[in-house]
């Protein structure tokens, strides 16, 4: 039976999220939890948890008998650029559902700075295996390093790729189709002209091929 | 010593016992250009004899940064691109995206549109499951015949899609607040015809396959996925239900008008390849039931909410997640609206076939290499969705 302190609900509403926040803050000592609102129509408020306690809070939601969030449906990376003196950040969003109690979602958010060295959050893959590929995707496309992930590699881009292409400030190279070739001279010339390959260089390359 | 392609780990020779030949493990790369990988998908397999000791899926060959494309255009602009995710089921992809945007913007969909959506989504499920079984049999070595039987039925459904949307596979049929074109009486009659005939096709299909000795021998007790692992690794759709996970978004969320229909969720017992085959047959029978009820009760009325603007469509700032039960599993869209709200700040697809591949290695360990092919076939992946 579901314990009475949080009750069953098929869709978590604004009134309930306050209670959920209180329960989670009591269970995990020192956790700083904030409520972030969704669009008014979607009514899917989320809990923003600090990086140090996200694992403990997620573990609480998974193991607590009145939540039983055994199913982590969706992991998303989101990039927010700096705006009006406010620093930018990368946000990782987890959507948790309960298969056992047929309830959800509880949306957990965690933020990390955009700088690549400090862009680290704890991995939730030890709790939910389903995060494995999705966290790899967030690492690949956003550069978030998940501490404790068993196999953090690129998944969609190729291994030699340098950047994280879903970041909002990513600029694709203009000489894209020339990138993997070994024509160093042509590439160097292209760099001198600002990334645009001059038509003469293309002609030369064709001649050299013949 | 063989150097692994995927990791900085090496495999040493395994010396045989006295009087036997010394053996060693062998690394085989299956794919990306291989008919049984259902597209450009690669599996790095380490074999000990014929037995799999390690398997790493490699994907991304079809990656086109679908999400970034969508973040650079208006909300409606990416509707045709969702067709290209799971190109077998463009109708359900459209619905998942439309549903998520409607949820964020608070758009109410007219009754008739909801019924039309149910009809096209269930028809999509029929053709997807029939073809998935056809492809699985193809992987088993039954070249052509079951697949062509399935495609014969799929053809009729695609003809109907062409009649309403103008395109057989890339339908681009749904709009925010409804569907693009109304069903006329002729199309409804065609849908009724398909619904009445489909059970006969299923009976024939089952007579050939369900108790077929070769199918039983090859599929039973192969690639078992335990229930607990299925839930923990976010497996959804027929694959999860074959392992006994009673979870169907149509029942749980009751999105659209699914709350009004009487249908059941078939559940598997063992969670092997055979269960994943049979669950699809049973789901098709349930889909026929839903179609009968929807076609019987479809009301008159507008097919799209008249108040939804096509131009200058904006969504208030915030985020939200919408999901539906696509034929391959839970298909969701996480959308963030920021700034002027004219285009998505973040557009994320939760692709079922990508996430269903998470435990491919667990299912294949200890199996023969020939079984890896059918285990992958029973997952039912489409690379357009895996790689995005």
Interface residues (C-beta under 8 A of the other chain):
Chain A: X10 X37 X38 X39 X40 X41 X42 X44 X46 X70 X71 X72 X73 X74 X76 X78 X79 X80 X93 X95 X99 X102 X105 X107 X128 X129 X130 X131 X132 X133 X134 X141 X154 X155 X156 X157 X158 X165 X166
Chain B: X59 X60 X63 X65 X67 X68 X103 X104 X105 X106 X229 X231 X232 X233 X234 X235 X236 X245 X246 X247 X252 X315 X316 X317 X318 X319 X320 X321 X323 X330 X332 X334 X336 X337 X338 X345 X346 X348 X350 X354 X355 X357 X358 X359 X387 X388
